[in-house]
Amino acid sequence: MQLNLQWVALCTIVRKEVKRFTRIWVQTLIPPLVTMSLYFIVFGKLIGERIGEISGYSYMAFVVPGLIIMSVINNAYSNVVSSFFSAKLNRSVEEILVSPTPNHVILWGYVSGGAIRGLLVGALVTLLALLFTRLPLHNIAVTFTVVFLSALLFALAGFINAIFANSFDDISIVPNFIITPLTYFGGVFYSVDLLPGFWQNLSYFNPILYIVNAFRYGFLGISDVNVYASLAGIIAFLVLLYGFAWYLLVTAHKLRN
């Protein structure tokens, strides 16, 4: 397939994915904003005023970067897992697989659509956060690199989950029992330096801790972990998941009857 035709195919899949979630924006874009508003009010204002400051910043400013990246992660993941599983369920994905469209184009099309939704929701949550607190920007390059790579990473994770899922119940297992707990224990609402020794050491095995802290560093300039090691880890996981997702697509694992 010629390069220009691959580009057309990629743009077509991405446009379809974007239209899919923007057409029902009341269900895809508004709920995350409502949820984040509750977090800002309950944790940032009501609880945050009692806590005071962490690392020289108000508690509201401290939690905002974590809440932004949490919304990016959840929406990038959920967009791809629901879209690709629906295509697998109604067997429309089989039509794409037998077409001349290369597998990497199919993969990047769905992943890009999920990443766009995650980044869009993240931008809206950021604007919403500015109504509650002043948010500095310490390192713009780190901020955008982390949020972009994280959106791609969890979009890929959603793609893999969709391939293995056998029902709509299966696509909710990973976000409910893996992503959400890791996010809550990933330093979104606290600094791991405040934890006792055992729990602090255990937290360092949580991959989302590194994403949250690298993103917080981009805004506030503070982090509980080495930022550049975190970036290297995100890239390594991204390459690993991309290779695995591409392999599953090439072998049509659980995609053809």
Summary of the structure (lengths in Angstrom):
residues: 257
radius of gyration: 18.9
end to end distance: 25.7
largest distance: 61.2
contacts: 874
relative contact order: 0.14
helix: 77%
strand: 2%
